[in-house]
Amino acid sequence: MNRVDGRTALISGGARGIGAAVAQCLIQGGARVILGDVLEAEGRRTAEALTAAGGQAVYLRLDVTRETDWQAAVEFARSRFGGLDILVNNAGIALGAGTEELTLEDWRRIEAVNVDGVFLGTKTCLTLLREGAQRWAGGSAIVNLSSIYGLVGSEGVSAYCMTKGAVRLYTKSTALEFARRGYRVRVNSVHPGHIETDMGRRGLSRIIERGQAKDEAGARKVMYALYPLGRMGKPEEVANAIAFLASDDASFITGSELAVDGGYTAQ
């Protein structure tokens, strides 16, 4: 199940958190991975650890807001591995501020990473993905990281909700476009809830800042109460969903949205 033997995957934001978990999961499924990130020290450590464990992983500096960085990543994938079969648009940032507190600079910064980054990755990698699609029964795959807040709103994170909603519909539009054109490049989105990563744990800090809890233990009680399964998610649980969508097991799935959220959006 979820085998991706012989494939090459590019993961933006691959240095840590969900991105690093995706890299490990895809390697376990037989893939080679390129970790694209602006966090050079962490990216190199992650790549070295995955390689030491027997995988094929390389770090590449990638600022997802820069088209030239994406072009360099495509050339690297072609020269190092002969092409590209899987793109995971994972890089993202969150700003905890309401509309009245947000500056235009803040707005443009989160939009540049969370929306422009997905567009640039998709556009720039498409040629290689189309070429790679001919090698696999299920074609090539793009998996975009949205969020539960791309499905429902939340107070205090309006800019983040805007960007993740954009990713959701951009995913559907490109899925239709590529399918109708016969590209054999499937595009799906994954919508995590709060996950045990640095970003997810910042949600706990905001609970304390809003006076809903005095400490992390109290904040966790508040957070867990939001989820029918009664906990936050683990990075590997999101990674498993991404690996499925990237594999031939999902060969008839495109334009879909997969919530990995402990039941949050089912309420």
C-alpha positions in Angstrom: 0.0 0.0 0.0 1.0 3.6 -0.7 4.2 2.5 -2.6 6.1 5.1 -4.5 9.1 3.0 -5.5 11.5 4.7 -7.9 9.8 8.1 -7.7 11.4 11.5 -7.0 9.5 13.9 -4.7 10.1 17.6 -4.0 8.8 18.8 -0.7 8.7 22.5 0.1 9.1 23.3 3.8 10.7 19.9 4.1 13.2 20.7 6.9 11.0 20.0 9.9 7.5 19.3 11.1 5.0 17.9 8.6 7.4 18.3 5.7 10.1 16.2 7.4 7.5 13.5 8.3 6.4 13.4 4.7 9.9 12.9 3.5 10.4 10.0 5.9 7.1 8.4 4.9 7.8 8.7 1.1 11.3 7.3 1.6 9.7 4.3 3.4 7.5 3.9 0.4 10.5 3.7 -1.9 10.9 7.3 -3.1 13.9 9.7 -3.3 13.2 13.1 -1.7 14.4 16.7 -2.2 13.9 18.8 0.9 13.3 22.4 -0.2 13.4 25.0 2.6 14.9 28.3 3.7 16.0 26.7 7.0 19.4 25.5 5.8 20.8 24.0 9.0 17.7 22.1 9.8 17.2 21.0 6.2 20.7 19.6 6.0 20.3 17.8 9.4 17.1 16.3 8.3 18.5 15.2 4.9 21.6 13.7 6.7 19.5 11.8 9.2 17.3 10.3 6.5 20.3 9.3 4.4 22.0 7.8 7.5 18.9 5.7 8.0 19.2 4.3 4.5 17.1 6.7 2.4 18.0 9.0 -0.5 17.4 12.6 0.7 19.0 15.9 -0.3 18.5 19.4 0.9 18.1 22.3 -1.5 17.6 25.9 -0.5 14.1 27.0 -1.7 12.4 30.2 -0.9 8.9 29.4 -2.3 8.2 33.1 -3.0 11.0 33.3 -5.5 10.4 32.0 -9.0 14.2 31.7 -9.6 14.5 29.3 -6.6 11.8 27.1 -8.1 13.5 27.1 -11.5 16.7 26.0 -9.8 14.9 23.2 -8.0 13.5 21.9 -11.2 16.9 21.9 -12.8 18.3 20.2 -9.8 15.6 17.5 -9.9 16.3 16.9 -13.6 20.1 16.7 -13.3 20.3 14.8 -10.1 17.4 12.3 -10.4 16.3 12.6 -14.1 12.9 14.2 -13.3 10.2 14.7 -10.8 7.1 12.6 -10.0 5.7 14.1 -6.8 5.3 17.7 -5.6 4.2 18.4 -2.1 3.5 22.1 -1.6 3.9 22.1 2.1 5.7 25.3 3.0 3.4 27.7 4.9 3.4 30.3 7.7 0.7 31.5 10.1 0.1 34.9 11.6 -2.1 35.1 14.7 -3.8 38.4 14.2 -7.3 39.7 13.4 -8.1 42.0 10.5 -7.8 45.1 12.5 -4.4 44.2 13.8 -3.0 43.0 10.5 -0.8 45.3 8.5 -0.7 45.2 4.7 2.9 44.0 5.0 1.7 41.1 7.1 -1.1 40.3 4.7 1.3 40.3 1.7 3.9 38.2 3.5 1.5 35.3 4.4 -0.1 35.5 0.9 3.3 35.3 -0.7 4.3 32.1 1.1 1.0 30.3 1.4 -0.5 31.2 -2.0 2.2 32.4 -4.4 4.4 29.5 -3.2 1.8 27.0 -4.3 1.2 28.7 -7.6 4.9 28.9 -8.4 5.6 25.4 -7.4 2.8 24.0 -9.5 3.6 26.1 -12.5 7.3 25.6 -12.5 7.3 21.9 -11.8 4.5 21.0 -14.2 6.6 20.2 -17.2 8.7 17.6 -15.2 5.6 16.2 -13.6 3.9 15.7 -17.0 7.0 13.9 -18.2 7.1 11.7 -15.1 3.4 10.9 -15.4 4.1 8.7 -18.3 6.1 6.3 -16.1 3.4 5.4 -13.6 -0.1 3.8 -13.8 -1.5 6.6 -11.6 0.4 9.4 -13.2 2.2 12.1 -11.2 0.9 13.8 -8.2 0.7 17.2 -6.6 -0.4 17.4 -2.9 -1.1 20.9 -1.5 -1.2 21.5 2.2 -4.3 23.5 3.1 -5.8 23.4 6.6 -9.0 22.9 8.5 -9.1 26.7 8.2 -9.3 26.3 4.5 -12.6 24.6 5.1 -14.0 26.6 8.0 -13.3 30.0 9.5 -11.6 30.9 12.8 -11.4 34.2 14.6 -8.0 35.8 14.9 -6.4 34.2 11.9 -8.3 35.8 9.0 -5.3 36.0 6.7 -4.3 32.4 7.3 -7.9 31.3 6.5 -7.9 33.4 3.3 -4.7 31.7 2.1 -5.7 28.2 2.9 -9.1 28.7 1.3 -7.3 29.8 -1.8 -5.2 26.7 -1.8 -8.3 24.5 -1.5 -9.9 26.0 -4.6 -6.7 26.4 -6.6 -6.2 22.7 -6.0 -9.6 21.9 -7.5 -9.2 24.2 -10.5 -5.7 22.8 -11.4 -7.0 19.3 -10.9 -9.7 19.9 -13.5 -7.4 21.8 -15.9 -4.7 19.1 -15.9 -7.2 16.2 -16.1 -9.1 17.7 -19.1 -5.8 18.4 -20.9 -4.7 14.8 -20.5 -1.6 15.6 -18.4 -2.1 12.7 -16.0 -1.1 14.9 -13.1 -3.4 14.5 -10.2 -3.9 17.4 -7.7 -5.4 17.0 -4.2 -5.3 19.0 -1.0 -4.8 17.8 2.6 -6.4 19.8 5.5 -4.7 19.1 8.8 -6.1 20.1 12.2 -3.7 21.2 15.0 -0.7 19.0 14.7 2.2 18.5 17.2 4.6 20.7 15.4 6.1 24.2 16.1 3.2 25.8 14.3 0.6 23.6 16.0 2.0 24.3 19.4 1.8 28.1 18.7 -2.0 27.5 18.8 -1.5 26.4 22.5 0.4 29.7 23.2 -2.5 31.7 21.7 -4.9 30.0 24.0 -2.8 31.1 27.0 -2.4 34.6 25.5 -6.2 34.9 25.2 -6.6 34.0 28.9 -8.4 30.7 28.2 -5.8 28.8 30.2 -2.9 29.6 32.6 -0.3 27.1 31.3 0.3 24.5 28.6 -1.5 21.7 30.4 -4.6 23.9 30.6 -4.2 25.0 27.0 -4.1 21.4 25.9 -7.3 20.7 27.7 -9.0 23.5 25.9 -7.5 22.4 22.5 -8.3 18.8 23.0 -12.0 19.6 23.7 -12.3 21.0 20.2 -11.5 17.6 18.7 -13.9 14.6 18.8 -10.9 12.3 19.0 -9.7 14.3 22.0 -6.1 15.1 21.0 -3.9 16.9 18.5 -2.6 15.1 15.5 0.9 13.7 14.8 3.0 14.7 11.8 3.2 11.1 10.6 -0.6 10.9 10.5 -0.7 13.8 8.0 2.3 12.3 6.1 0.5 9.0 5.7 -2.4 10.8 4.0 -0.1 12.6 1.7 1.8 9.4 0.8 -1.6 7.8 -0.1 -2.6 10.7 -2.4 0.9 10.6 -4.0 0.7 6.9 -4.7 -1.0 4.8 -7.4 -3.5 3.7 -4.7 -5.1 7.1 -5.3 -5.0 6.8 -9.1 -8.7 7.8 -9.4 -8.6 10.7 -7.0 -8.0 14.2 -8.1 -9.5 17.6 -7.0 -10.4 16.1 -3.6 -9.9 17.5 -0.1 -8.8 15.2 2.7 -9.3 16.4 6.2 -6.8 14.9 8.7 -8.4 16.6 11.7 -9.7 14.2 14.3 -13.2 15.0 13.4 -12.9 18.8 13.8 -14.7 19.8 10.6 -17.3 17.0 10.9 -19.1 19.0 13.7 
